[in-house]
Amino acid sequence: MNRAAKLLSIIAGVVFLNIAVLSPGLLGVEIGGASALETASGITLLCISLLIVLYGSYTLLFKPPAVKSLKNLNTPEDYIAELTHYRNVKVLKNEVSLAIDQLERIEKKKITLLNVLGQRFDPTELSYRKFESVIHEVQKLFYLNIRGILNNLSVFDASEYSLFTSQQKAVKLSDQLVQKKTELYKEYFGYISGYVGANEEILLKLDQLLLEISLLDNTDYKIIEDMPCMKELDALIKQTKLYQQ
């Protein structure tokens, strides 16, 4: 819809420009009049206008959007914009929409957690730094999962999947081939669903952490290390670091 609106804006701009230039009551450039220069200018304007509309139509309606390298994704907005490219992949629409929602939620939770920490602790305290470090590491893990989703989406060919599902009805493929391709697509979907589920679990743990911080009666560092949610988050971070080695 956004692309269609942009195209309509281009067409409207071209129409108004042509009206302004070619209307006798305005600039008064006349095609087929006494002046050869006016005729040439009018025809040139119409040709350029047509090229602008054609190029705009191709760019906005048919040209696939440029996909950024994952290395160049730095902000939440970058990740959301990249996921949005895949929002129309019907078979994965729910997962992509949820991943975008998760990105928005983790940023809000991070701000809330840091605000609560700032009220309970001094930023120079060891306890504050411990909480902040865990939140930062968990956020890194969250974005690693988002990158995993994008990696899988970038190699998933939605048109080929649609062709495969339609071929099953129209063409009698061998059972072995159908089984292998079905298992392959299940792997794609399984990985993406797994990353989305892992991030939902991270968001839940951050909610639990927020609750535990709000209920704290003691700011002793050892007490904080023994908090159930802190233990779970520490274990999750260590497990991920071990997996990456």
SVG drawing of the C-alpha trace seen along z (x, -y; Angstrom):
<svg xmlns="http://www.w3.org/2000/svg" viewBox="-6 -32 41 75">
<polyline fill="none" stroke="black" stroke-width="0.4" points="0.0,0.0 2.9,-2.3 4.5,-1.7 1.1,-2.2 0.7,-5.6 4.2,-6.6 3.4,-5.7 0.2,-7.6 2.1,-10.7 4.6,-10.4 1.7,-10.1 -0.1,-13.1 3.1,-15.2 3.7,-14.3 0.1,-15.2 0.2,-18.6 3.5,-19.4 2.1,-18.6 -1.0,-20.7 1.1,-23.6 3.4,-23.5 1.0,-22.7 -2.1,-24.6 -2.6,-27.8 -3.5,-29.9 -0.4,-29.0 3.1,-28.6 1.4,-28.1 3.8,-25.6 1.8,-24.3 2.4,-21.2 1.8,-21.6 1.7,-25.4 3.7,-28.0 6.9,-27.6 9.0,-24.5 10.8,-25.0 7.5,-24.9 6.4,-21.7 9.8,-20.0 9.7,-21.1 6.2,-19.8 6.9,-16.4 10.1,-16.1 8.1,-16.8 5.6,-14.1 8.3,-11.5 10.2,-12.3 6.9,-12.1 6.1,-8.7 9.6,-7.5 9.3,-8.7 5.9,-6.9 7.3,-3.7 10.4,-3.7 8.5,-4.6 6.0,-1.8 8.8,0.8 10.8,-0.4 7.8,-0.6 5.7,2.4 8.0,4.9 11.6,4.4 12.3,6.5 13.5,4.5 17.3,4.5 18.1,6.7 20.7,5.3 23.6,7.4 23.1,8.7 26.4,7.1 24.9,3.7 22.0,4.1 22.6,2.1 19.4,0.6 16.0,2.2 14.6,0.2 17.1,1.9 15.9,5.3 12.2,4.4 12.7,3.0 14.5,6.2 11.8,8.5 9.1,6.4 10.5,7.5 9.2,11.0 5.9,10.0 4.0,11.1 5.4,14.6 2.0,16.2 3.3,19.4 5.5,17.5 3.4,14.4 2.5,15.1 6.1,15.9 7.4,12.7 4.7,10.5 5.5,12.0 9.2,11.4 8.6,7.7 6.3,7.4 9.1,9.1 11.6,6.5 9.4,3.7 8.6,5.3 12.3,6.0 13.2,2.4 10.4,1.3 11.3,3.9 15.0,2.9 14.0,-0.8 11.7,0.3 14.3,2.5 17.0,-0.2 14.6,-2.7 13.7,-0.4 17.4,0.4 18.2,-3.3 15.6,-3.8 16.8,-0.9 20.6,-1.1 23.3,-3.6 24.9,-3.0 28.3,-2.6 27.2,0.2 28.3,3.8 24.7,5.0 23.6,2.4 26.5,3.5 25.6,7.2 22.0,6.6 23.0,4.3 25.5,6.9 22.9,9.7 20.3,7.5 22.9,6.6 24.0,10.2 20.4,11.4 19.6,8.7 22.6,9.8 21.2,13.4 17.8,12.1 19.3,10.3 21.3,13.4 18.0,15.3 16.6,12.5 19.6,12.9 18.9,16.6 15.4,15.9 16.6,13.5 19.2,16.1 16.5,18.7 14.1,16.3 16.8,15.2 17.3,18.8 13.6,19.8 12.1,19.5 8.4,18.9 7.5,19.2 9.2,22.6 7.3,23.7 4.0,22.6 4.9,24.4 5.6,27.6 2.3,27.5 0.4,26.9 2.3,29.7 1.3,32.2 -2.3,31.7 -1.7,31.3 1.2,33.8 1.8,37.2 5.3,36.9 7.0,39.9 6.3,40.4 10.0,40.4 10.5,37.0 7.5,35.5 8.6,36.8 12.1,35.4 10.9,32.0 8.3,31.9 10.9,32.7 13.2,29.9 10.4,27.3 9.6,28.6 13.2,27.9 12.9,24.3 9.7,23.7 11.1,25.5 14.2,23.3 12.2,20.1 9.6,21.2 12.4,22.2 14.0,18.8 10.7,17.1 9.9,19.3 13.3,18.8 12.9,15.0 9.4,15.3 11.0,17.2 13.6,14.4 10.9,11.8 9.1,13.9 12.3,14.2 12.8,10.4 9.3,9.9 10.1,12.3 13.4,10.4 11.5,7.2 9.1,8.6 11.9,10.0 13.7,6.7 10.6,4.9 10.2,7.3 13.8,7.0 14.2,6.1 18.0,6.5 20.6,5.1 23.4,7.4 25.3,8.7 25.2,12.4 21.4,12.2 21.1,10.9 23.2,13.7 20.9,16.2 17.7,14.8 15.9,17.6 15.6,15.6 19.2,14.3 20.3,17.9 18.2,18.9 19.5,16.0 23.1,16.6 22.7,20.3 21.1,19.3 24.0,16.9 26.7,19.4 24.9,22.1 24.8,19.8 28.5,18.8 29.5,22.5 27.4,23.3 29.1,20.5 32.7,21.7"/>
</svg>
